């Protein structure tokens, strides 16, 4: 039953967000693709290789697409409940279902964008196909999980706290240069390298680059550590939305 609910919420979100006019649901892919392609094009003329096979265009594509996953899910969590409040009249629909379906939609669209742009880069001679596809998909999956866990916390905190809601978008912008989306941990001098090596978001980017590039080592990737962070954040998020549900009054 919950799978049917999430499927219905996915279709509702697709229709309300993109509609059926013009190219309709294709905007799910084209919207993030436009942003990621613009960032990648800035590096198209750069002939410098960061290593033997680490080229600027696929490096930018992987970094920015993964960050879009976080930014979209994190930012859209603020106000997600207000936009879908009438759905809670149905007992089988929960806040978890609403947030989970939105996260799946963002993840699916950006994963398609990532694969298309990497394919175009390979076809144009600007990059290669992923050297370790499973590691790259693992990085995407962990970023999706990490972002979804945070979305539950953000939704709970910002529902009745407009001051906290004001900080959601600035936080996502501040995290862009701090997340490791456009640099590798090994490029940093000490002590910043050690500090960043304990940041779970930076480790997720390192895992994704390890999947994309043959020469990218997974020196600073600790899967158990990342999964531990995701589990803790998920637990906190589940508790937060459970408390939130008690305070949501339907009119």
N, C-alpha and C positions, 0 to 999 in steps of 0.2 A: 504494500500500500504506500509506504514512504517513497519507494522508487517511482511509483506513478505520480505522487505529489510533486516530487522534484522535477520529473519530466514535464509536468504541466506548468510548473513555475518557470522552467527554462523557456518553454514556448511563449508564455505570457511576457517574460522579460524581453525576449527577442522582438515580439510584436510591438510592445510599448516603447522600446528604446529605438528600434530601427524602422518599424513599420513595414509596409509592403510597397511603398512608392519608390520610384527610380530603381536602384539596384537592391533595395530591401535589405535582406539579411546579410548580403555580402559586405555591408558596412562593418560587420563584426570583425572581418579580416582587414578590410581596406583602411579603416580608421587607424589602428595601431601600425599598419604597414607604412602609411604615409609618414608618421613620425619617425619610425625606425629607419626608413629609407632615407629620410632627410639627414639624419645623424650619420648614417653610413656614407652618404654621398660626400660629406665634408672630408672624409678620409680617402676617397677614391683616388685622388691625385697624389697621395702619399706613397712613395715607393719603398719606404723604410720597412724592413722586417724586424719585429721585436725579437725574433729567433728564426731558425731555419724555415719553419712553416707557420709561424704566428704572424699573420698579415693583418694590417690595420682594419680593413673592411669587415671581415668576419669577426674580428675581435670586438668591434663596435656593435655589430648586429647582435651577437650573443649577449654582451653586457647590457645593451639598452633594452632588448626584448625581455630579458629576465627582470630588469628593474620596472618595466611597464607592468608586468604581472603584479608586482608588489604595490606599485603606486595606484593602479586602477582599483584593486581590491581594497586596499587600505583607505583610499580617499572616498570610494563609493559606500563604504560602511557607514559613514556619517550621513544620516538622513535616510538610510535604507529602510528603517522600520516605519518612518512617517509615510513613505511612498507606498508601503504595502500593508499598512495597518488594517484595512478592511478584511484582508485575507485571514486574519487571526480569528474572525468569526467562525471559521471552519475549524473544528476541533482537531482535525488531522494535520493541519498546517501549523508549523512551529517557526519560531524565530530562526532556529538552526537551519530549517529547510530553506527559508528565504535567503539567508546568507550563503549557504552552501551552493544553491543553484546559481546565484550571481557569481560566485567564485569559479564554478565550473565553466560558466559562459565566458568569463574573461580568460581563463586558462586555455580553453579550446581555441578561441580566436587568436590569441597571441602565439600559441604553439604552431598553428597553421602559418601565421606571419613569419615566424622564425624559420620554418622549413622552406617556405617559398623564397625568402630573401637569401638564405644560404645556398639554395639551388641556383638562383640568379647570379650570385657572386661566383659560384663555381663555373657556371656556363660562360661568364664574361672573363674568366681567368683572374679574378680578383681574390679567389680563395679556393679552398678545397672542401669536400664533404667531410662530415665529422669522422674523426679517427676512431672514436669509441662512442658509438651512438647511444648505448645503454647508459653510460656515465652522463652524457648530455641530457638525456631524458630524466635521469635521476635528479640532476640539478634542477630541471624545470619542475619536477614533481615536488621536490623539497621546498622550492620557492613558493609553489602554490599552497602547500600545507602551512608553511610559515606565515604567509600572507593571510590565509583564511583564519588561522588562529588569532592573529592580531585583529582581524575584522570583527570577530565576536567581541573582543575587549573594547574596541573603538565604538561599536554600536551601543554597547551597554553604558559606556561612560558618557557618550555625547547625546543620548536620547533626550534627557531633560537638563543637560548642562550646556547651554549655548556658549559659555566661555571656553569650555574644553573643545567644543566643535570648531572654534576659530583657529585652534592650533594644529588641526589635522593636516591641512594642506601645506602649511609652512614646514611641518616636520618631514613630510615626504620630500620636499625640495632640499632640505638640509641633509637628508640621508643620501641624496644622489652622489655628491662628491665623497661621502664618508663610507659608502657601501662597498666600494671596490668594484663598481661596475665598469670603470674605464682604466683600471690599473691592476697589476698583480701584486700580491703581498710581498713577494721576493724583491720587488723593485724599491720598496720602502727602506729607509735607513732605520737603524735602531734608535730609540726604543719603540718607534711607531710600528715597526714590523711585528714585534711581539704583541703589542696591544691589539693590532688588527687581526692577528692570528686567532684571537679568542672571540672575535665578533662573528656570530653564526651566519649573518648575511654575507660577509666576505668569504667565508668558507664555502657557501653555496655557489658563489660566482667562481671560485677556484675549481670546484668540482665540474661545473659546466664547461669551463675552459679546458680542463683535463679531458673531457669528452670530445671537444671540438678539435683540439690540436694535439698532434702526435708528441711534440716535444714539451708540452705543458705537464709538469709533474704535479702530483697530488700531495706534495710535501705538507701543506698546511690544511689538508682536509681530514677531519675526524668525524666520520659518519655517525658514530654513536653519540658524539657531543651534539651534533646538529639535531638528530632525532630526539635526544633528550630535551633540548630547548623546545622543539615543536610539541612534544608531549606535555611539557609543563605549561606552555602557553595555551594549548588546547584545553587542558583541564581548567585553567583560570578562566578562559573564554566561556566554557560550558557552564561553570558556576555563575559567571557574570550574567549571561543571558537568562539563566534560570531565575536569578534574583530579579532581573529586569522584568520578566514576564509577570511576576507577582504585582508589579507596580504599573503595568499597562492596563488602562481602563478603556474598554471599548464603549463608544457612545452609540 
